[in-house]
Amino acid sequence: MIEQSFYNYLQFERRFSEHTMKAYQNDLSQFDDFVLRKCGLENSLKASHFHIRSWIVKMLQQKISPTSINRKLSCLNTYFKYLIQRKILDKNPMRKVKGPKEKKRLPGFIKKENLEKLFNEIPFSKDFTGARDQAILRTLYACGLRRAELISLKIKNVDFRKNELKVLGKRNKERIVPFGKDLNACLNDYLDEREKLFRLEEDGPFFITIKGKALYPKLVYRIVNDNLSRVTTNEQKSPHILRHSFATHLSNNGASLNAIKELLGHTNLAATQIYTHNSIEKLREVYEKAHPKANNN
């Protein structure tokens, strides 16, 4: 089956994550269903740019966001390029298709003083759960990890002597992320509490549930959301906002864009540039307070 060979290509050659694989499977399934039901086509191989544009119109009518639509179109483009590469198709119908324009969404972040309050003033329970939750929050913020990276972190990936994490990012790309003395102490406190309940295994997950199992995404979200609610009224309280805060605070304190890119594990610099907006706003604030002609501008 052509689609299955495409998924194998994504998994074994492109090394897409399980999350991305599921998204691509859903997107292709939705497009196949559309061309079959609405266009009367046998399958997506028969689709032209007219059919893809019709699909875009339908999704816009369903109030699907331009960001989600463009992600689905990116999936289609990758699929058709694969078919051309395998000489199954001669032309890519996506070449005559433009996705809807997206509004520029700047990443939200938690203010530094709010995070300092969370880590220095808000009490955590003096047991395994409290030590783990604080360690999770500090690790996400101090190292800028994605939720999936935190979950996949193993005990052997944490070097306490060098203060470094070995992180497995998107497409199985590894990177080294340094951390400071505060996180070192926090992680050791967590491991001390964990050892009272469970045996440590080098190849096992670093963070676990109260039952000794690997963390799962909803639990990580709940831990972050509940604790951020104690210090901020931000609408966004997901694990990813701690990653945004990590990058924004680095940028505001003068870190180079290339350094932030490497720490975040971004493939290209364009993905990292969104964090400079906060630095520019900070510079504008300093300028307006300090420059004698600022009010005239």
N, C-alpha and C positions, 0 to 999 in steps of 0.2 A: 504493500500500500504506500502511495506516494507521501501522504501526510506523515505516516509513521517513520518513513526514512528521513523526512525533514526534522522530526522531533529527535531522532537519533543523532542527526547532524548537529542540532543545537546542544544536545547534552554532551556528546563525546568530543566533538570538534570545536564548537564554540564555548563549551563549558558553562552553559547558562545554569543559573541556580534553579532549584526546584520551584521556587516561587515564580520566577520568570517563565519557566516551562509551562506551569499551569495557566498563567496569563495568556501565553501564546496559544495554547490549546483552546481556551475559552474564546479568544478572539477569532480564530479560524473557524471554530464551530459555529459561532454567530454569523459569520460571513457566509459560510456554506448554507446555513439555514435560510438566510436572506435571499441568496441567488436562486435557491430551489423553490421557495414559497412565493416570493414576490416577482422573480424574473423568469421563472420557468426553466432555468438552466440545469443541466444534469449535474454539474459540479463547478467549483470555483475556477477550474482550468479554462472554462469557456468565458469567463468574465472579462468585460472590457472596461475602459475608464468610465463609460456611461453608467455601468452597473455600480461601480465603486462610488461615483458621485451620488447616485440615488441612495446608496447606503448611508452616506454622510448626511444627506437631507433627512432621512428617516431618524437617524440618531439625534440630530439637532431638534427635531420635532418631539422626541422623547425626553428632551431637556438633559441629554448627556453632555457633560462639560467638554469644551474644546480640547482640554488637556487629555482627557480619556479617549476622545476620538482620534487625536493625533498619535496616541500610543498604539491604538488598534491599527491605524494606517501604517505605522512603522513595522508592525508585525507582518502586515500584508506585503509590504515592500521587501522585507527580508525573505518571505516565502517565495515571492515571484523571482527574486534574484537567484534563489536556490534552484528554482525550476529552470531558469535560463542556463545556469551553470551546469546543470545535469542534462541540458539540451532537450528538455521536455517542452519548453516554450521558446518562441523566437523573440518575443517582445514583452517588455514589462509595462502593463497597463497603468502602473502607478506613475509613470513618467508624465502623464497628462493630468495628474490629479494634484490639487493643492488642498491641504488641510485647513480647517477654520483657524482664524487668528486667535491667539491666546492672550489673555490679560497677563501682564507681568506680575507675578506673585513673589514678593520678597519674603524670604524666610523669617518666621517669627523667632523670638529667642526669649529666654528668661533673664531678667536683670541680674547683674553680678551680686548686688546686695541681697536679693531674694534668695539666691543660691547659698550665699554665706550664712544667711539666717537659717536655712534648712539644715546645713551641715554643722553649724556651730551653736545654734540655740534651740532647735526643735528636738525634743528627746525621742530616742528610739528605744524600744524594749531591750532589756539586758538578757537576751536569749538568742537562739539560733536565728529566728525569723527577723528580729530587729537588726542583728549583725549582718545578715544576708541582704536585707533590703537597703541598708545604708551603703553596703559595698557595691550593690548593683547601681544605685544612683550615682555614687562617686565615680565608678568606672565608666559609665556612659558619658558623664560630663568631663572627666579628666582625660579621657582617651578618645572621645568623639566616635564611639563605636555605633554601628547599626545594631538594631535589636537582634537580627539573625547572627551577627558576629559575636555578640555577647553570649547568646545561647550555645553557640558552637565552640566557645572557648574551653579548652581543656586545662587541667592542672599543670601538665607538662609545658603548656604554652606561656606560663607566667614565670619569669626569671626575677626572683626577689633580690638577687645579688646585683644584677645590672639595672634593676627597675625598668624592665621591658616586658611588653606583651607581644607575642607572635599571633597576629590576627589573620584569619582566613576570610578574605572579602569576596566580593562578587567574582564570578567565573573562576573560583578557586585561586584567586590572586593573593599571595601572602604579603604582609607588610609588618614591619616592626614599629611599635608605638611606645615611646618612653612614658614613664609616669613618675610622680614625685614621692617624697617621704610620707606625706599624709595618706596617700592611697596605699602605700606599702603597709603602713601600720593598720589601716582599715581592713585590708585584705587578710592580713595575718590574724586580726581579731576574729574575722569571719571563719577562717579555717580552724581556729582554736575551738570555737563553738560547734563547728561542724564535726570535728573529730570526737566530740563527746557523744555524738549520735551515730556517725557513719564512718566507716573506714575510708581513708583517702587512697585513691588509685590514680597513678600518674596519667593513664590514658582516659580517665573518666572526665565527665563534665565538671568544670570549675564551680558553676552555680547550680544548685539543685533545689528541689521542692522539699517540703517538710517530710515527705515520704521517701526521700532519697533518690527521686527520679530526676531526669533532666528537666530544665525549665521548658515552658511552652509559651508561645507568643502572648496569649491573653493574660497570663499571670504577670509577665513583665510589664505589659501595658497597665494593668491594674495597680501594680506596685508604684510605678512612676506617676500615674494619674492621681492616685490617692495622696501621695506625699507632696506633689507639686501643688495640690489644692490647699495645702496647709500654709503656703507662702505666697501664692500669686492668684490673681483673678484672670490670667490669660485664658482665652478660649482653648488654645492648643496646650495640651498637657501630655503629649505622647512621648515615648522614648526618643523619637527623632528630634524633638525640640531641644533635647539636651545636646544632641550632635550639632544642631544649628547654633546653640549657645556656645559650645566649645569653639567652633570656627569663628563666630562673630567676636568673641572676647579675644581670641588670638589676633584677629585682624585689627581690632580696636587698640590693642597694645603693641602694634607695630610689626607683627610677624609677617614675613614675606608670603605672597600668594603661592609661590612654588612650594614653600615649606608646608603651608596649610593643605595644599593639594596632596602632597605625599602622606601627611598624617591622616587625611580623610580616606585615602585610597582611591581618589578620583583618577580616571583614565586621562582626561584632558583638562586644561586650565579653565575652559569655558564654564564647566560645572562648578568651579570654585569661585568664579568672579562675582557671583550673586552676593557673597558675604562682604564685599567691599562697600556696599551701600551704607552699612551701619558706620563704617569708619568715616565715610564722607559726611554723614550727618553729624558725627562727633566733631569733625574738623569745622563744619559750618557753625556749630554751637560755639566753639572756641573763638572762631573768627568774629562772630557777631558780638561776643562779649568783650573782645580785646582790641579790635581794630577801630580806630576813631571814625572811619568813613563807612563802617558797616551798615549803619542805620540809613544811610543815603542810598544804599544799593538794594 
